[in-house]
Each structure stands twice: as structure tokens, then as C-alpha cells.
């Protein structure tokens, strides 16, 4: 039997001392914010120095975080207003339709030879890499929808869902120093409707997350009945 999952909601407190540190905890710059969020959310799960990450997170609103974890979060430093965690064990059947929201670092392997895995590359940047500079803005807009759908459909084929309706609602690149010197992450925001094909595989995938950069607020798919 797989380990249980917990869905939680945590909001950074709006009082001293947490509010006095708000600019440090939640920087305005998106890249710095992803790195700061990584450290901030870790405080809820860092009960041992050698603990490995076993949770997903996403900042849904200013200072409001959704968490999906293998352990209940614990606010040891009094930084959060933490709602009681709820067991996450959705009872799904093949054919169920779910509205979803997903922030993902969608990548494709590029540059690998026979038997060698290529380097992960942001799907949008990979698609427009050879586009002349003057045409990149239009090409990027088209690539967000096209490559985003292709990537998500491939995730569904692997993890037991089909994309029924999709809106790729946003795309940006973030410079996150914690991800490596000069590292830039491409972040796609999706929302739409999926149909469950294989409930067991899909629920397992929800717990694992989708795409890369999960430490920096990507990969958590939020779902509800359509």
C-alpha cells in the first residue's frame, strides 16, 4: 500500500514578526520568490537535517500555499496560519471528468545521442530556438499553446488521463539562483478539464507531481469534479 497523502493550505502570517520579514520571505521578483518559497515551505517539513523532499507545493495567491505531502506539515517557527491537513485519497473511476489547474516546468530532452539521454530543455524555448529574433514574440505565443498541449497530453498518456479541454493561461521564464548558476526555468500555467483513464495511475501521479522543478513550486496539479 502506498504512503498516505495530505492536502494542506498554509498562509504566511500577517503579524509581527512574520509580517516584518515579508519582503524577505516573499520577494517581489518572481525568480527570487520561487527560491524563497522553496526555503519557506521547507520549514514545514524539515524535522530532520537529512530529510528528503516528499511534498509538492504551489503559491496560489500572495502568501497562500497549497501543499500535497507524505507527512502532515508542522509550523515550528510560527510563520504560517496552517489549516488542518486533510487526507488526500480521491475515489476516482475511469471516465470521471475533473477540472484542474497546474503550474509546470515542462521540458523535453535535447541533444542526446544513441543511448544517451539529452539535456532537459524548456518545451517553449526548444520550439522557438531557431526562430529569428524579430519573429520570436509571435512564435512564442503559438508555441505556448501548441507545445504545452503536446507535453500535457504526453503526461496523460503516461499517467492515466486524457486532456479534454485546455487553456495554457500563462508562460514566463524565471531566473532561480538556487537551481544552479544562471539557471532559468520556463513555467507554464495550465487550466482545463481532464478525463480519468486509469484511476490508480493518475492518483499515484498526482502524488509524484508533473514535470521538473518541483522544489520551486511546480508540478502540483489541483483537481476538483468538473
C-alpha positions, 0 to 999 in steps of 0.5 A: 500500500502506498504512503498516505497523502495530505492536502494542506493550505498554509498562509504566511502570517500577517503579524509581527514578526512574520509580517516584518520579514515579508519582503524577505520571505516573499520577494517581489521578483518572481525568480527570487520568490520561487527560491524563497518559497522553496526555503519557506515551505521547507520549514514545514517539513524539515524535522530532520537535517537529512530529510528528503523532499516528499511534498509538492507545493504551489503559491496560489495567491500572495502568501497562500500555499497549497501543499500535497505531502507524505507527512502532515506539515508542522509550523515550528517557527510560527510563520504560517496560519496552517489549516488542518491537513486533510487526507488526500485519497480521491475515489476516482473511476475511469471516465470521471471528468475533473477540472484542474489547474497546474503550474509546470516546468515542462521540458523535453530532452535535447541533444542526446545521442544513441543511448544517451539521454539529452539535456532537459530543455524548456518545451517553449524555448526548444520550439522557438530556438531557431526562430529569428529574433524579430519573429520570436514574440509571435512564435512564442505565443503559438508555441505556448499553446501548441507545445504545452498541449503536446507535453500535457497530453504526453503526461496523460498518456503516461499517467492515466488521463486524457486532456479534454479541454485546455487553456495554457493561461500563462508562460514566463521564464524565471531566473532561480539562483538556487537551481544552479548558476544562471539557471532559468526555468520556463513555467507554464500555467495550465487550466482545463478539464481532464478525463480519468483513464486509469484511476490508480495511475493518475492518483499515484501521479498526482502524488509524484507531481508533473514535470521538473522543478518541483522544489520551486513550486511546480508540478502540483496539479489541483483537481476538483469534479468538473 
